[in-house]
Amino acid sequence: MPLEAFEHLNAEKKEKLINAAIREFSDYPYERASVFNIAKNAGISRSGFYYYFVDKEDIYHYLLDMLCQDFERELNEETSILNLHRVFFAFFAKFKGTERQNLIFRVLENMKPAVQDLFVSTLNRPGMRAHIVFQDTYKLKTSDRQDNGFYVVTSINCTMHALKAYYETDIPVEKILERLDRYMEYLKFGVVKEEFRNEC
């Protein structure tokens, strides 16, 4: 997260730095994104960058958090934990064909374990989970918060893969959602018939 000096920047300088980071992470995979380029395009020195953020991962995490906060505003007391994948997909799919498309695509493209964990941990922060569990948690087998969190994280992971397919291919969105719903059915109900579960 940003260092204290970032919070004291005026709005114009903040926007310039964040836009430079968005441009860099939109143009390059995470591993190739450069603090030097971000600083240069923001009109500051490389050493000046470290006055506002600890490192590249720090500002990337900040961008992800901005996305997550936008997503959080889509949630309300009517949001069902069992329909979270649809809400998540709809929110991030809407950026296809917009100026944010490249950033979203890169985030999805960079879903190597370390980057994926970073994104999921941001989405799974306590403030967000408080919204997610408003509806239908009574339908789950357990009321354990950790188990419910596991379901949320797994559904988000499945949805991220569906979004990647949506951004990379011309497969109709209806087909992708049909496949995603099938994944979620397996997650919700399992693949083994109930009468055989004791044998597994």
N, C-alpha and C positions, 0 to 999 in steps of 0.2 A: 504494500500500500504506500501511497505517497508520503514523503517526509514532510516535516512541518513547514519547510520553506515553500513547498508547492501550494499549501493552503493560503499563503500570504501573497501569492502572485495575483495580479489583476486578471480580470476575466479574459481579456484579449490575449495575454501571454499564455494563460492556461489553455485556451482553445487552440492556440498555435502549436503548442507542444503536443497536445492530445491528437490533433489532426495530423501532425507529422508522424506520430506513432501509428495511427490508423493507416496512413498511407504506406508506411514501411511494412507493417504486418499484412497488409492487403497485397502488396507486390511480391513478397518473398515468403518462403516457408520459414517457420519459426527459427530453425537452426541457422539460416542465412540472413535473417533480419539483423540490422546493425545499429548499435547505439550511436555510432558516429554519424550515420545517415539521419537518424531521428534528430539528433542535436543540430546537425547542419541545416536540415529543413525547417527546424524550429527557430533558427537564428541564434543559437547559443553554442558555446564550446562543448566539447565532449566532457570535460571536467565539470562544466556547469550543469550538465545533465544529472550527474551524481549528487548534485546539491538538492535535487527534487525527487529522485528515485534511486533506490539501492542498486538496481541492475536492470537488465533487459526483462528478466522474468517478472520483476516487480511492476513495471509499467504494463506488461502484457496482462498480468493478473488484474491490474486496474481497469483495463479495457474490458476484460471478461466480466468484471464486477459491474461495469456500466451496463453491459448487455443484460446481465442477470437482474439488475434493478428495473430495467425496462420490462423484462419478462414478469417480474414480481407484480407489476402494476396490472398485468392481465389476469391475475388471480383474484378471487373474491370468495365470499362465504359459500357460493354455489359450486365452487370447483371441487370435483370429485377426485379422490386419490386414484380411482380406477380409470379415470379419463384423462389423467395428467399427460399421457403420451400424445394425445390428440391436441391438447392446448399447447404443449411444447412445440410440436411439429408445426402447427398453424402459425405460431409466433415467428419462428425462425425461417419458415418457408416464404413468408411474405416479403423477405428482403431480396429474393431472386429477381433480377431485373432492375434493381435499384442501386444507388451509389454505395450501399453497404454490402452488396453481393460479394465482392472480392474478399472482404474481411471475414464474412461468415464462411465462405468457401475455404479460406485458409485455416480457420479455426477447425473446421471439420476435417480438412486434409491433414492437419497436424495432430491427428488423434493417436499419436504414439503414447504409450502408457503415462509418461511423466506429464505431458501436456493434457491428456484426457483427465487424469486425476486432478490436475489443477482446475480444470473447468468444472468437473463434477463436485469438487470440494467447495467451490464458490456457490454452486446451485444448492448445495446441501447444507448451507450455513443455517443456524437455528432460526434466524428471522424469516427465512423463506419456508422452512419446514412447518412453521407455525401456521402459514397460510394453506399449505398443501393438505394438511390433515383435517380440514374442516368437515368434509363430507365423506360418508361411506366407509370410514375406518371400521365401523362396527361389522362390516361384511368380511373383514379379514379374519384369518384364523387366530391371530394373536393381537393383543393390544400393546405388545412390547414396542417401545419407541424405536429401539435399535433395529428390530425386524422390519418395522414399517419403513424405516430409513433405507434398509437394504432393498426393499421393493422399489422405493422411489429412485434410488441410484441405478438399479438394474433397468428400470423402465426408461430412464433418461439415456442410458447407454444404448439401448435398442433404438431409441428414437434418433439419436445422433447418427447412427449408421444409416437409418432410413433417409435422413436429411442429406447425408453425403451422396447417396444414390440419386436423390432428387436434383441436387446441384450438378452432378457429374453426367447425368444421362437425360434422355428425352422420354423416359418412361412416364406415362401419364400419372398425375398425382393420385388419382383414384386407385391405380394399381399399387402404388407404393404404400398408400394408407391401408389397402386390403392386406398387403404382406405384413405391415407393421401390426395391424390388429391381430393377425394370426400369431405373430411372435408373442403378443401380450396375452393371448388366450393360453399359450403354453406356459407363460410365466404365472398366470393366475390359477390355472387348473392342473398344470403338469402334463406330462406325456404318458404316464403310466396309469392304466385303468385302476380305479379305486380298489377293486377286489384283489389286485395283484400287488398292491403297495407293500404289504407285509413281507413279500418275497424278495423285495429289492434291497 
